[in-house]
Amino acid sequence: MALDDDCIFCKIVSKEIPSTLLREDDELLAFRDINPAAPSHILVIPRKHIAKLSEADPDDAELLGKLLLAAADVAKSEDLKGFRVVINNGAKAGQTVWHIHIHVIGGRPLSWPPG
């Protein structure tokens, strides 16, 4: 599995940068966001480097599904009664780390629209 030497999330995957891990398996990691937008703000990332959702290919479909299931599982383990799942795609959508990741946000009322 290829990692990007300049990617902060790849450095978390390789343990070069510490994180507060909540879940880890052969394909993904879940950890607390260091700049939380809510009382519970968790990031779920694949070990495989995919820069953004629009760059995923059909071979990544199973992995993407596992990321969503892991997001739901982490929300359950945090005892979140309601939560938001967010994937930013590209700079205009607010993506700042170029490694696909799911934000699991909860622990307070969330309004709509989000932006």
C-alpha beads as a LAMMPS data file, in Angstrom:
LAMMPS data file: protein, C-alpha beads

115 atoms
114 bonds

1 atom types
1 bond types

-500.0 500.0 xlo xhi
-500.0 500.0 ylo yhi
-500.0 500.0 zlo zhi

Masses

1 110.0

Atoms # bond

1 1 1 0.000 0.000 0.000
2 1 1 1.457 3.314 -1.072
3 1 1 1.776 6.156 1.395
4 1 1 2.537 9.781 0.561
5 1 1 5.659 11.038 2.367
6 1 1 4.225 14.573 2.610
7 1 1 0.788 13.565 3.930
8 1 1 0.100 14.136 7.644
9 1 1 -2.460 11.312 7.716
10 1 1 -0.004 8.907 6.088
11 1 1 2.407 9.871 8.873
12 1 1 -0.288 9.008 11.426
13 1 1 -0.815 5.657 9.656
14 1 1 2.918 4.922 9.838
15 1 1 3.046 6.075 13.501
16 1 1 5.500 8.903 12.729
17 1 1 2.944 11.292 14.237
18 1 1 1.007 10.266 17.370
19 1 1 -2.775 10.344 17.542
20 1 1 -5.495 9.421 19.994
21 1 1 -6.571 6.189 18.321
22 1 1 -10.098 4.931 18.901
23 1 1 -10.013 2.167 16.312
24 1 1 -7.383 0.540 14.147
25 1 1 -7.407 -2.445 11.812
26 1 1 -5.671 -3.592 8.639
27 1 1 -7.532 -1.072 6.466
28 1 1 -8.395 1.983 8.530
29 1 1 -7.837 4.130 11.597
30 1 1 -10.153 6.319 13.664
31 1 1 -8.773 9.029 15.923
32 1 1 -9.785 12.261 17.617
33 1 1 -9.493 15.458 15.584
34 1 1 -6.876 17.794 17.102
35 1 1 -9.075 20.803 16.222
36 1 1 -12.576 19.591 17.147
37 1 1 -15.678 21.324 15.789
38 1 1 -17.876 19.649 18.436
39 1 1 -17.488 17.799 21.744
40 1 1 -17.030 14.594 19.762
41 1 1 -15.066 14.987 16.522
42 1 1 -13.436 11.871 15.146
43 1 1 -11.657 11.270 11.855
44 1 1 -11.872 7.935 10.073
45 1 1 -9.198 7.371 7.418
46 1 1 -8.060 4.527 5.213
47 1 1 -4.491 3.309 5.519
48 1 1 -4.334 3.528 1.731
49 1 1 -3.569 7.020 0.480
50 1 1 -6.434 8.352 -1.635
51 1 1 -6.173 12.131 -1.950
52 1 1 -9.917 12.847 -2.183
53 1 1 -13.214 11.111 -2.802
54 1 1 -13.361 12.143 -6.449
55 1 1 -10.045 10.355 -7.014
56 1 1 -11.221 7.017 -5.607
57 1 1 -11.682 4.320 -8.220
58 1 1 -14.177 1.438 -8.441
59 1 1 -11.652 -0.876 -6.770
60 1 1 -11.970 1.312 -3.643
61 1 1 -15.737 0.752 -3.272
62 1 1 -15.452 -1.895 -0.546
63 1 1 -12.938 0.199 1.399
64 1 1 -15.185 3.269 1.204
65 1 1 -18.078 1.218 2.558
66 1 1 -15.910 0.013 5.432
67 1 1 -15.018 3.618 6.259
68 1 1 -18.705 4.519 6.558
69 1 1 -19.451 1.473 8.707
70 1 1 -16.481 2.331 10.922
71 1 1 -17.808 5.895 11.249
72 1 1 -21.153 4.552 12.485
73 1 1 -19.405 2.138 14.847
74 1 1 -17.230 4.882 16.334
75 1 1 -20.299 7.099 16.809
76 1 1 -21.985 4.235 18.653
77 1 1 -18.924 3.696 20.853
78 1 1 -19.010 7.426 21.701
79 1 1 -22.704 7.013 22.628
80 1 1 -23.718 9.707 20.156
81 1 1 -27.502 9.824 19.807
82 1 1 -27.176 11.907 16.664
83 1 1 -24.118 12.674 14.608
84 1 1 -23.025 14.084 11.290
85 1 1 -20.745 12.357 8.786
86 1 1 -18.830 14.733 6.500
87 1 1 -16.442 14.130 3.606
88 1 1 -14.980 17.316 2.141
89 1 1 -13.834 16.963 -1.464
90 1 1 -11.447 19.628 -2.716
91 1 1 -10.319 23.017 -1.490
92 1 1 -13.623 24.730 -2.340
93 1 1 -15.402 22.263 -0.050
94 1 1 -12.981 22.915 2.817
95 1 1 -10.627 19.961 2.376
96 1 1 -7.236 20.865 3.851
97 1 1 -5.607 17.444 4.216
98 1 1 -5.202 15.612 0.918
99 1 1 -6.007 12.122 2.222
100 1 1 -9.653 11.096 2.162
101 1 1 -11.180 11.214 5.624
102 1 1 -14.574 11.101 7.232
103 1 1 -15.459 13.540 9.990
104 1 1 -17.790 12.082 12.630
105 1 1 -19.190 15.068 14.502
106 1 1 -21.593 15.021 17.437
107 1 1 -22.143 15.649 21.094
108 1 1 -24.125 18.862 20.562
109 1 1 -27.107 19.945 18.440
110 1 1 -26.079 20.415 14.809
111 1 1 -27.858 22.935 12.603
112 1 1 -28.654 22.854 8.908
113 1 1 -27.356 24.004 6.496
114 1 1 -23.876 23.240 7.798
115 1 1 -21.695 25.734 5.897

Bonds

1 1 1 2
2 1 2 3
3 1 3 4
4 1 4 5
5 1 5 6
6 1 6 7
7 1 7 8
8 1 8 9
9 1 9 10
10 1 10 11
11 1 11 12
12 1 12 13
13 1 13 14
14 1 14 15
15 1 15 16
16 1 16 17
17 1 17 18
18 1 18 19
19 1 19 20
20 1 20 21
21 1 21 22
22 1 22 23
23 1 23 24
24 1 24 25
25 1 25 26
26 1 26 27
27 1 27 28
28 1 28 29
29 1 29 30
30 1 30 31
31 1 31 32
32 1 32 33
33 1 33 34
34 1 34 35
35 1 35 36
36 1 36 37
37 1 37 38
38 1 38 39
39 1 39 40
40 1 40 41
41 1 41 42
42 1 42 43
43 1 43 44
44 1 44 45
45 1 45 46
46 1 46 47
47 1 47 48
48 1 48 49
49 1 49 50
50 1 50 51
51 1 51 52
52 1 52 53
53 1 53 54
54 1 54 55
55 1 55 56
56 1 56 57
57 1 57 58
58 1 58 59
59 1 59 60
60 1 60 61
61 1 61 62
62 1 62 63
63 1 63 64
64 1 64 65
65 1 65 66
66 1 66 67
67 1 67 68
68 1 68 69
69 1 69 70
70 1 70 71
71 1 71 72
72 1 72 73
73 1 73 74
74 1 74 75
75 1 75 76
76 1 76 77
77 1 77 78
78 1 78 79
79 1 79 80
80 1 80 81
81 1 81 82
82 1 82 83
83 1 83 84
84 1 84 85
85 1 85 86
86 1 86 87
87 1 87 88
88 1 88 89
89 1 89 90
90 1 90 91
91 1 91 92
92 1 92 93
93 1 93 94
94 1 94 95
95 1 95 96
96 1 96 97
97 1 97 98
98 1 98 99
99 1 99 100
100 1 100 101
101 1 101 102
102 1 102 103
103 1 103 104
104 1 104 105
105 1 105 106
106 1 106 107
107 1 107 108
108 1 108 109
109 1 109 110
110 1 110 111
111 1 111 112
112 1 112 113
113 1 113 114
114 1 114 115
